[in-house]
Amino acid sequence: MFDPKKIFDMIKNASEMQKNMAEKLKAHKAQGEAAGGMVKVEMNGHFEVLSLSIDESLLKEDKSFVEEVLKAAFNDAAAQLRSGMADYVKSLTGGLGF
């Protein structure tokens, strides 16, 4: 039989789970590097940049090289975040393949 209270409880639980996951993602951090550590980027699970460090010697290089190194560092951090998130979701779903 249709029970509106059960549906309400399910929606409430889903909302709480979503809030908890958003908090965990924001707390999850990853650091990407490029050019042997000359560029370091730290991002959180919302893909927000928390910090950026550029070795001063890199600033003397060609603009296009610096752009490529920055891009590589950002992509490294993003890849680490995606991998970490995939592992987290896998742990939540018990490896069911969602």
N, CA, C and O atoms as a GROMACS GRO file, in nm:
protein
  392
    1MET      N    1   0.084  -0.118   0.000
    1MET     CA    2   0.000   0.000   0.000
    1MET      C    3   0.088   0.125   0.000
    1MET      O    4   0.198   0.124   0.056
    2PHE      N    5   0.042   0.228  -0.062
    2PHE     CA    6   0.114   0.355  -0.073
    2PHE      C    7   0.120   0.423   0.064
    2PHE      O    8   0.018   0.447   0.127
    3ASP      N    9   0.243   0.454   0.108
    3ASP     CA   10   0.262   0.520   0.238
    3ASP      C   11   0.337   0.651   0.216
    3ASP      O   12   0.458   0.648   0.196
    4PRO      N   13   0.267   0.766   0.221
    4PRO     CA   14   0.333   0.895   0.198
    4PRO      C   15   0.445   0.924   0.297
    4PRO      O   16   0.543   0.990   0.262
    5LYS      N   17   0.433   0.875   0.421
    5LYS     CA   18   0.537   0.898   0.520
    5LYS      C   19   0.667   0.831   0.480
    5LYS      O   20   0.775   0.888   0.498
    6LYS      N   21   0.659   0.712   0.425
    6LYS     CA   22   0.780   0.642   0.380
    6LYS      C   23   0.848   0.717   0.267
    6LYS      O   24   0.971   0.727   0.264
    7ILE      N   25   0.770   0.770   0.175
    7ILE     CA   26   0.828   0.848   0.065
    7ILE      C   27   0.893   0.974   0.119
    7ILE      O   28   1.003   1.011   0.077
    8PHE      N   29   0.826   1.040   0.212
    8PHE     CA   30   0.883   1.161   0.273
    8PHE      C   31   1.015   1.128   0.344
    8PHE      O   32   1.112   1.202   0.331
    9ASP      N   33   1.018   1.017   0.418
    9ASP     CA   34   1.140   0.976   0.488
    9ASP      C   35   1.252   0.945   0.389
    9ASP      O   36   1.368   0.979   0.414
   10MET      N   37   1.219   0.881   0.276
   10MET     CA   38   1.320   0.850   0.175
   10MET      C   39   1.377   0.978   0.115
   10MET      O   40   1.498   0.989   0.095
   11ILE      N   41   1.290   1.075   0.087
   11ILE     CA   42   1.337   1.202   0.032
   11ILE      C   43   1.424   1.275   0.134
   11ILE      O   44   1.527   1.332   0.097
   12LYS      N   45   1.385   1.274   0.259
   12LYS     CA   46   1.462   1.338   0.365
   12LYS      C   47   1.600   1.273   0.377
   12LYS      O   48   1.701   1.342   0.389
   13ASN      N   49   1.605   1.140   0.375
   13ASN     CA   50   1.732   1.069   0.384
   13ASN      C   51   1.821   1.099   0.264
   13ASN      O   52   1.942   1.117   0.280
   14ALA      N   53   1.763   1.105   0.146
   14ALA     CA   54   1.841   1.135   0.025
   14ALA      C   55   1.899   1.276   0.034
   14ALA      O   56   2.013   1.299  -0.006
   15SER      N   57   1.821   1.368   0.085
   15SER     CA   58   1.868   1.506   0.100
   15SER      C   59   1.984   1.513   0.199
   15SER      O   60   2.083   1.583   0.175
   16GLU      N   61   1.973   1.441   0.309
   16GLU     CA   62   2.080   1.438   0.408
   16GLU      C   63   2.206   1.374   0.351
   16GLU      O   64   2.317   1.421   0.377
   17MET      N   65   2.189   1.267   0.273
   17MET     CA   66   2.304   1.201   0.211
   17MET      C   67   2.373   1.296   0.113
   17MET      O   68   2.496   1.299   0.106
   18GLN      N   69   2.294   1.371   0.038
   18GLN     CA   70   2.350   1.466  -0.058
   18GLN      C   71   2.429   1.574   0.015
   18GLN      O   72   2.537   1.612  -0.029
   19LYS      N   73   2.376   1.624   0.124
   19LYS     CA   74   2.444   1.727   0.203
   19LYS      C   75   2.576   1.673   0.259
   19LYS      O   76   2.678   1.740   0.254
   20ASN      N   77   2.571   1.550   0.313
   20ASN     CA   78   2.693   1.489   0.367
   20ASN      C   79   2.798   1.469   0.260
   20ASN      O   80   2.917   1.492   0.284
   21MET      N   81   2.756   1.427   0.141
   21MET     CA   82   2.849   1.404   0.033
   21MET      C   83   2.912   1.536  -0.012
   21MET      O   84   3.032   1.541  -0.040
   22ALA      N   85   2.833   1.642  -0.019
   22ALA     CA   86   2.886   1.773  -0.058
   22ALA      C   87   2.991   1.820   0.042
   22ALA      O   88   3.093   1.877   0.004
   23GLU      N   89   2.966   1.796   0.172
   23GLU     CA   90   3.063   1.834   0.274
   23GLU      C   91   3.192   1.752   0.261
   23GLU      O   92   3.301   1.807   0.273
   24LYS      N   93   3.178   1.623   0.235
   24LYS     CA   94   3.296   1.538   0.219
   24LYS      C   95   3.377   1.580   0.096
   24LYS      O   96   3.500   1.582   0.100
   25LEU      N   97   3.307   1.612  -0.012
   25LEU     CA   98   3.378   1.655  -0.133
   25LEU      C   99   3.455   1.784  -0.109
   25LEU      O  100   3.568   1.799  -0.154
   26LYS      N  101   3.393   1.877  -0.037
   26LYS     CA  102   3.460   2.004  -0.011
   26LYS      C  103   3.584   1.981   0.075
   26LYS      O  104   3.684   2.051   0.060
   27ALA      N  105   3.578   1.884   0.166
   27ALA     CA  106   3.690   1.854   0.254
   27ALA      C  107   3.800   1.775   0.183
   27ALA      O  108   3.916   1.780   0.224
   28HIS      N  109   3.764   1.702   0.077
   28HIS     CA  110   3.863   1.622   0.004
   28HIS      C  111   3.955   1.715  -0.075
   28HIS      O  112   3.908   1.805  -0.145
   29LYS      N  113   4.084   1.693  -0.064
   29LYS     CA  114   4.181   1.778  -0.132
   29LYS      C  115   4.279   1.694  -0.212
   29LYS      O  116   4.308   1.579  -0.178
   30ALA      N  117   4.330   1.755  -0.318
   30ALA     CA  118   4.433   1.691  -0.400
   30ALA      C  119   4.530   1.797  -0.447
   30ALA      O  120   4.493   1.912  -0.471
   31GLN      N  121   4.656   1.755  -0.460
   31GLN     CA  122   4.758   1.847  -0.509
   31GLN      C  123   4.815   1.794  -0.639
   31GLN      O  124   4.861   1.680  -0.647
   32GLY      N  125   4.810   1.878  -0.741
   32GLY     CA  126   4.869   1.844  -0.869
   32GLY      C  127   5.001   1.917  -0.886
   32GLY      O  128   5.019   2.027  -0.835
   33GLU      N  129   5.092   1.855  -0.959
   33GLU     CA  130   5.223   1.914  -0.982
   33GLU      C  131   5.260   1.900  -1.129
   33GLU      O  132   5.210   1.814  -1.200
   34ALA      N  133   5.351   1.988  -1.171
   34ALA     CA  134   5.405   1.979  -1.307
   34ALA      C  135   5.544   2.040  -1.307
   34ALA      O  136   5.582   2.113  -1.215
   35ALA      N  137   5.619   2.008  -1.410
   35ALA     CA  138   5.756   2.057  -1.430
   35ALA      C  139   5.842   2.028  -1.307
   35ALA      O  140   5.912   2.116  -1.255
   36GLY      N  141   5.836   1.905  -1.262
   36GLY     CA  142   5.919   1.864  -1.149
   36GLY      C  143   5.887   1.938  -1.020
   36GLY      O  144   5.977   1.961  -0.938
   37GLY      N  145   5.762   1.976  -1.001
   37GLY     CA  146   5.721   2.044  -0.879
   37GLY      C  147   5.735   2.195  -0.887
   37GLY      O  148   5.714   2.265  -0.787
   38MET      N  149   5.770   2.247  -1.004
   38MET     CA  150   5.783   2.393  -1.017
   38MET      C  151   5.647   2.462  -1.008
   38MET      O  152   5.639   2.579  -0.972
   39VAL      N  153   5.541   2.389  -1.041
   39VAL     CA  154   5.405   2.439  -1.025
   39VAL      C  155   5.328   2.338  -0.942
   39VAL      O  156   5.330   2.218  -0.969
   40LYS      N  157   5.261   2.389  -0.838
   40LYS     CA  158   5.178   2.305  -0.752
   40LYS      C  159   5.041   2.370  -0.739
   40LYS      O  160   5.030   2.491  -0.716
   41VAL      N  161   4.938   2.289  -0.754
   41VAL     CA  162   4.801   2.336  -0.744
   41VAL      C  163   4.728   2.247  -0.646
   41VAL      O  164   4.731   2.125  -0.657
   42GLU      N  165   4.661   2.308  -0.548
   42GLU     CA  166   4.578   2.232  -0.455
   42GLU      C  167   4.432   2.268  -0.482
   42GLU      O  168   4.396   2.385  -0.490
   43MET      N  169   4.350   2.164  -0.496
   43MET     CA  170   4.207   2.182  -0.523
   43MET      C  171   4.126   2.100  -0.424
   43MET      O  172   4.174   2.000  -0.371
   44ASN      N  173   4.002   2.143  -0.401
   44ASN     CA  174   3.912   2.061  -0.319
   44ASN      C  175   3.819   1.982  -0.410
   44ASN      O  176   3.824   1.995  -0.532
   45GLY      N  177   3.734   1.902  -0.350
   45GLY     CA  178   3.645   1.814  -0.426
   45GLY      C  179   3.539   1.887  -0.506
   45GLY      O  180   3.467   1.824  -0.584
   46HIS      N  181   3.528   2.017  -0.489
   46HIS     CA  182   3.438   2.098  -0.571
   46HIS      C  183   3.515   2.159  -0.687
   46HIS      O  184   3.462   2.243  -0.760
   47PHE      N  185   3.639   2.116  -0.704
   47PHE     CA  186   3.729   2.165  -0.809
   47PHE      C  187   3.757   2.314  -0.795
   47PHE      O  188   3.779   2.385  -0.894
   48GLU      N  189   3.756   2.361  -0.670
   48GLU     CA  190   3.795   2.499  -0.641
   48GLU      C  191   3.944   2.500  -0.610
   48GLU      O  192   3.994   2.411  -0.541
   49VAL      N  193   4.015   2.598  -0.661
   49VAL     CA  194   4.159   2.609  -0.635
   49VAL      C  195   4.178   2.667  -0.496
   49VAL      O  196   4.128   2.775  -0.464
   50LEU      N  197   4.251   2.594  -0.413
   50LEU     CA  198   4.280   2.639  -0.278
   50LEU      C  199   4.413   2.711  -0.270
   50LEU      O  200   4.429   2.806  -0.194
   51SER      N  201   4.507   2.664  -0.349
   51SER     CA  202   4.638   2.730  -0.352
   51SER      C  203   4.706   2.702  -0.485
   51SER      O  204   4.680   2.602  -0.553
   52LEU      N  205   4.795   2.793  -0.519
   52LEU     CA  206   4.874   2.782  -0.643
   52LEU      C  207   5.013   2.832  -0.612
   52LEU      O  208   5.031   2.942  -0.559
   53SER      N  209   5.113   2.751  -0.645
   53SER     CA  210   5.251   2.788  -0.621
   53SER      C  211   5.329   2.775  -0.752
   53SER      O  212   5.326   2.670  -0.817
   54ILE      N  213   5.398   2.882  -0.789
   54ILE     CA  214   5.477   2.882  -0.911
   54ILE      C  215   5.620   2.921  -0.875
   54ILE      O  216   5.643   3.028  -0.818
   55ASP      N  217   5.716   2.835  -0.907
   55ASP     CA  218   5.856   2.864  -0.884
   55ASP      C  219   5.894   2.988  -0.966
   55ASP      O  220   5.863   2.997  -1.084
   56GLU      N  221   5.961   3.080  -0.902
   56GLU     CA  222   5.994   3.207  -0.966
   56GLU      C  223   6.075   3.188  -1.095
   56GLU      O  224   6.059   3.266  -1.189
   57SER      N  225   6.160   3.088  -1.100
   57SER     CA  226   6.241   3.067  -1.220
   57SER      C  227   6.155   3.033  -1.342
   57SER      O  228   6.196   3.058  -1.456
   58LEU      N  229   6.039   2.977  -1.318
   58LEU     CA  230   5.949   2.942  -1.428
   58LEU      C  231   5.895   3.068  -1.498
   58LEU      O  232   5.862   3.063  -1.616
   59LEU      N  233   5.886   3.176  -1.426
   59LEU     CA  234   5.832   3.300  -1.482
   59LEU      C  235   5.923   3.362  -1.588
   59LEU      O  236   5.882   3.453  -1.660
   60LYS      N  237   6.044   3.313  -1.596
   60LYS     CA  238   6.139   3.363  -1.697
   60LYS      C  239   6.127   3.286  -1.828
   60LYS      O  240   6.190   3.320  -1.928
   61GLU      N  241   6.044   3.182  -1.826
   61GLU     CA  242   6.027   3.098  -1.945
   61GLU      C  243   5.926   3.160  -2.042
   61GLU      O  244   5.860   3.260  -2.012
   62ASP      N  245   5.918   3.100  -2.158
   62ASP     CA  246   5.824   3.140  -2.262
   62ASP      C  247   5.680   3.128  -2.211
   62ASP      O  248   5.647   3.032  -2.141
   63LYS      N  249   5.596   3.224  -2.246
   63LYS     CA  250   5.457   3.227  -2.201
   63LYS      C  251   5.383   3.098  -2.233
   63LYS      O  252   5.311   3.046  -2.148
   64SER      N  253   5.398   3.047  -2.352
   64SER     CA  254   5.325   2.925  -2.391
   64SER      C  255   5.372   2.805  -2.308
   64SER      O  256   5.291   2.717  -2.276
   65PHE      N  257   5.500   2.800  -2.273
   65PHE     CA  258   5.550   2.692  -2.188
   65PHE      C  259   5.487   2.700  -2.049
   65PHE      O  260   5.444   2.600  -1.993
   66VAL      N  261   5.482   2.821  -1.994
   66VAL     CA  262   5.423   2.840  -1.861
   66VAL      C  263   5.275   2.800  -1.863
   66VAL      O  264   5.227   2.737  -1.770
   67GLU      N  265   5.205   2.836  -1.969
   67GLU     CA  266   5.064   2.799  -1.981
   67GLU      C  267   5.047   2.648  -1.984
   67GLU      O  268   4.957   2.594  -1.920
   68GLU      N  269   5.133   2.580  -2.057
   68GLU     CA  270   5.126   2.433  -2.065
   68GLU      C  271   5.154   2.368  -1.929
   68GLU      O  272   5.089   2.271  -1.891
   69VAL      N  273   5.252   2.422  -1.858
   69VAL     CA  274   5.286   2.368  -1.726
   69VAL      C  275   5.171   2.390  -1.628
   69VAL      O  276   5.138   2.300  -1.550
   70LEU      N  277   5.112   2.508  -1.630
   70LEU     CA  278   4.997   2.536  -1.544
   70LEU      C  279   4.882   2.442  -1.575
   70LEU      O  280   4.820   2.386  -1.485
   71LYS      N  281   4.854   2.424  -1.702
   71LYS     CA  282   4.746   2.335  -1.744
   71LYS      C  283   4.773   2.192  -1.695
   71LYS      O  284   4.682   2.125  -1.647
   72ALA      N  285   4.896   2.148  -1.706
   72ALA     CA  286   4.931   2.012  -1.662
   72ALA      C  287   4.911   1.996  -1.512
   72ALA      O  288   4.863   1.892  -1.467
   73ALA      N  289   4.948   2.096  -1.434
   73ALA     CA  290   4.932   2.088  -1.288
   73ALA      C  291   4.784   2.084  -1.250
   73ALA      O  292   4.744   2.007  -1.163
   74PHE      N  293   4.702   2.168  -1.314
   74PHE     CA  294   4.558   2.167  -1.287
   74PHE      C  295   4.497   2.033  -1.326
   74PHE      O  296   4.415   1.978  -1.252
   75ASN      N  297   4.535   1.981  -1.441
   75ASN     CA  298   4.482   1.852  -1.486
   75ASN      C  299   4.524   1.739  -1.394
   75ASN      O  300   4.447   1.646  -1.371
   76ASP      N  301   4.645   1.746  -1.340
   76ASP     CA  302   4.693   1.645  -1.246
   76ASP      C  303   4.608   1.645  -1.120
   76ASP      O  304   4.565   1.540  -1.073
   77ALA      N  305   4.583   1.763  -1.064
   77ALA     CA  306   4.499   1.773  -0.944
   77ALA      C  307   4.357   1.724  -0.972
   77ALA      O  308   4.300   1.651  -0.891
   78ALA      N  309   4.301   1.763  -1.086
   78ALA     CA  310   4.165   1.720  -1.122
   78ALA      C  311   4.156   1.569  -1.138
   78ALA      O  312   4.059   1.507  -1.096
   79ALA      N  313   4.257   1.509  -1.199
   79ALA     CA  314   4.257   1.363  -1.217
   79ALA      C  315   4.263   1.292  -1.082
   79ALA      O  316   4.196   1.190  -1.062
   80GLN      N  317   4.342   1.345  -0.990
   80GLN     CA  318   4.349   1.286  -0.857
   80GLN      C  319   4.215   1.297  -0.785
   80GLN      O  320   4.173   1.204  -0.717
   81LEU      N  321   4.148   1.411  -0.800
   81LEU     CA  322   4.016   1.428  -0.738
   81LEU      C  323   3.915   1.331  -0.797
   81LEU      O  324   3.839   1.269  -0.722
   82ARG      N  325   3.913   1.318  -0.929
   82ARG     CA  326   3.818   1.225  -0.991
   82ARG      C  327   3.842   1.082  -0.944
   82ARG      O  328   3.747   1.008  -0.917
   83SER      N  329   3.967   1.043  -0.934
   83SER     CA  330   4.000   0.909  -0.888
   83SER      C  331   3.956   0.888  -0.742
   83SER      O  332   3.899   0.786  -0.707
   84GLY      N  333   3.984   0.988  -0.660
   84GLY     CA  334   3.944   0.979  -0.519
   84GLY      C  335   3.793   0.973  -0.503
   84GLY      O  336   3.742   0.900  -0.419
   85MET      N  337   3.722   1.051  -0.584
   85MET     CA  338   3.575   1.050  -0.578
   85MET      C  339   3.520   0.917  -0.625
   85MET      O  340   3.423   0.865  -0.568
   86ALA      N  341   3.579   0.861  -0.728
   86ALA     CA  342   3.534   0.731  -0.778
   86ALA      C  343   3.552   0.624  -0.671
   86ALA      O  344   3.464   0.540  -0.651
   87ASP      N  345   3.665   0.628  -0.601
   87ASP     CA  346   3.689   0.533  -0.493
   87ASP      C  347   3.587   0.552  -0.380
   87ASP      O  348   3.538   0.454  -0.324
   88TYR      N  349   3.556   0.677  -0.348
   88TYR     CA  350   3.460   0.706  -0.242
   88TYR      C  351   3.321   0.655  -0.278
   88TYR      O  352   3.256   0.590  -0.197
   89VAL      N  353   3.276   0.684  -0.400
   89VAL     CA  354   3.144   0.637  -0.443
   89VAL      C  355   3.141   0.485  -0.446
   89VAL      O  356   3.040   0.423  -0.411
   90LYS      N  357   3.250   0.424  -0.489
   90LYS     CA  358   3.258   0.278  -0.492
   90LYS      C  359   3.242   0.221  -0.351
   90LYS      O  360   3.176   0.119  -0.331
   91SER      N  361   3.304   0.288  -0.253
   91SER     CA  362   3.293   0.241  -0.114
   91SER      C  363   3.149   0.256  -0.063
   91SER      O  364   3.102   0.173   0.015
   92LEU      N  365   3.079   0.361  -0.108
   92LEU     CA  366   2.940   0.382  -0.065
   92LEU      C  367   2.845   0.280  -0.126
   92LEU      O  368   2.752   0.234  -0.060
   93THR      N  369   2.870   0.244  -0.250
   93THR     CA  370   2.779   0.154  -0.320
   93THR      C  371   2.821   0.008  -0.305
   93THR      O  372   2.753  -0.082  -0.356
   94GLY      N  373   2.930  -0.015  -0.237
   94GLY     CA  374   2.974  -0.153  -0.217
   94GLY      C  375   3.021  -0.218  -0.345
   94GLY      O  376   3.014  -0.341  -0.359
   95GLY      N  377   3.069  -0.137  -0.440
   95GLY     CA  378   3.119  -0.192  -0.566
   95GLY      C  379   3.011  -0.245  -0.657
   95GLY      O  380   3.037  -0.333  -0.739
   96LEU      N  381   2.889  -0.192  -0.644
   96LEU     CA  382   2.778  -0.240  -0.727
   96LEU      C  383   2.784  -0.190  -0.871
   96LEU      O  384   2.704  -0.232  -0.955
   97GLY      N  385   2.880  -0.102  -0.901
   97GLY     CA  386   2.896  -0.057  -1.038
   97GLY      C  387   2.812   0.064  -1.075
   97GLY      O  388   2.786   0.087  -1.193
   98PHE      N  389   2.770   0.140  -0.976
   98PHE     CA  390   2.692   0.262  -1.006
   98PHE      C  391   2.782   0.372  -1.053
   98PHE      O  392   2.735   0.482  -1.082
   0.00000   0.00000   0.00000
